[in-house]
Amino acid sequence: MRLPDTSTLTIRAATITDVPLLTRLIHELAEFERLGHETAITEEDVVRDGFGERPRFRALIAEWDKKVAGYALFFEFYSSFQGRPGLFLEDIFVRADFRQHGIGTTLLAAVPKLRGKRIISACAGKCWTGISRRSISTRTWAPSFSTNGARSC
């Protein structure tokens, strides 16, 4: 008999105190994607571009029972085809030990709620793409993308 899950999931906006953590999570995603050798981001980059005078991106941190489980990183852009601003979801990552709890789906749903905009990527105004290592996750999250107004390219 399986006991009910009593774990607590919290999604919160990243703050400047999260810079070391966010940088580490970005590197973990790169390793998962087998692209660690291409990752050059530093804490200084994250401070400058995420928490400076004119932030270039925003991020959300997912915590499962007060343990860091993952993150989402996104930025605003303007769609000339749609004639309105949108959000580009750059990264969404859940650490292996925390998968299969709906954390990625919850992160995905939290992004447009935080910014009050739809998730739209830069491909013809509204679409999303995934790296091949995320194929299982892409299938899992595809319905969430669709309900947020995005489609696959």
C-alpha positions in Angstrom: 0.0 0.0 0.0 1.4 3.4 -1.0 1.2 6.1 1.6 -0.1 9.5 0.5 2.6 12.0 -0.4 2.8 14.7 2.3 5.7 16.5 0.7 5.5 20.3 0.2 6.4 22.0 -3.1 7.2 25.7 -3.1 7.9 27.8 -6.2 9.5 31.1 -5.6 11.2 33.9 -7.5 15.0 33.7 -7.4 16.7 36.5 -5.6 20.3 37.8 -5.7 21.1 35.5 -2.7 20.3 32.6 -5.0 23.0 33.5 -7.5 25.4 30.7 -6.5 22.6 28.2 -6.5 21.2 29.3 -9.8 24.6 29.2 -11.4 25.1 25.6 -10.1 21.7 24.6 -11.4 22.5 26.0 -14.8 25.7 23.9 -14.8 23.8 20.8 -13.7 21.3 21.3 -16.6 24.3 21.6 -19.0 25.8 18.4 -17.7 22.5 16.6 -18.0 22.3 17.8 -21.6 25.9 16.7 -22.1 26.8 20.3 -22.9 28.9 21.0 -19.8 31.9 21.7 -22.0 30.0 24.6 -23.6 28.8 26.2 -20.4 30.7 29.4 -19.5 28.2 31.2 -17.3 29.6 32.6 -14.0 28.1 34.0 -10.9 29.1 37.4 -12.1 27.1 36.9 -15.3 24.1 35.8 -13.3 24.3 38.9 -11.0 24.8 41.3 -13.9 22.1 39.9 -16.2 19.5 38.6 -13.7 19.7 41.1 -10.9 21.3 44.2 -12.3 19.7 47.5 -13.1 18.0 46.1 -16.2 17.5 42.4 -15.7 17.7 40.3 -18.9 16.1 37.3 -17.4 14.0 36.1 -14.4 14.1 32.7 -12.7 12.0 30.6 -10.4 13.3 28.1 -7.9 11.4 24.9 -7.0 11.8 23.5 -3.5 10.5 20.1 -2.4 10.4 19.9 1.4 12.8 22.9 1.6 15.3 21.1 -0.7 16.2 22.7 -4.0 14.5 20.6 -6.7 14.9 22.6 -9.9 14.5 25.9 -11.7 13.0 27.7 -14.6 14.7 30.6 -16.4 12.8 32.9 -18.8 12.9 36.3 -20.4 10.5 38.7 -22.1 10.5 39.5 -25.8 8.3 41.1 -28.4 6.6 39.0 -31.1 6.2 41.0 -34.3 3.9 38.3 -35.7 1.6 38.4 -32.7 2.0 42.2 -32.1 2.5 41.6 -28.3 5.0 40.8 -25.7 5.6 37.2 -24.6 7.9 35.0 -22.6 10.6 32.7 -23.8 11.3 29.8 -21.5 15.0 29.3 -21.8 15.5 26.6 -19.2 13.4 24.3 -17.1 15.2 21.7 -15.0 14.3 19.3 -12.2 17.1 17.4 -10.4 16.9 13.6 -10.9 16.0 12.9 -7.3 12.9 15.1 -7.5 11.4 13.9 -10.8 8.0 12.3 -11.2 6.4 14.6 -8.6 4.9 17.2 -11.1 7.6 19.8 -10.2 8.4 20.6 -13.8 4.8 21.0 -14.8 4.2 23.2 -11.7 7.3 25.3 -12.6 6.0 25.6 -16.2 2.6 26.8 -15.0 4.1 29.3 -12.6 6.1 31.2 -15.2 3.2 33.0 -17.0 1.4 33.5 -13.7 4.4 35.4 -12.3 4.7 37.7 -15.3 1.1 37.9 -16.4 2.0 36.9 -20.0 1.7 33.8 -22.1 4.8 31.6 -22.8 5.6 32.2 -26.4 9.0 31.4 -27.9 10.8 33.1 -30.7 9.7 30.6 -33.4 7.0 32.3 -35.5 5.6 34.0 -32.5 4.5 31.0 -30.4 6.2 27.6 -30.1 8.5 25.6 -27.9 11.4 23.3 -28.6 13.2 20.8 -26.6 16.6 19.2 -26.6 16.5 15.5 -27.4 17.6 14.5 -23.8 14.3 16.1 -22.7 12.1 14.0 -24.9 10.4 12.2 -22.1 9.9 15.5 -20.2 8.7 17.2 -23.4 6.0 14.6 -23.8 5.0 15.1 -20.2 4.9 18.9 -20.4 3.5 19.3 -23.9 -0.1 19.6 -22.6 1.0 22.4 -20.2 2.7 24.2 -23.1 -0.5 24.0 -25.1 -2.7 25.4 -22.4 -0.3 28.3 -22.1 -0.7 29.2 -25.8 2.6 27.7 -27.1 3.1 25.0 -29.6 5.9 22.8 -30.8 8.1 23.9 -33.7 
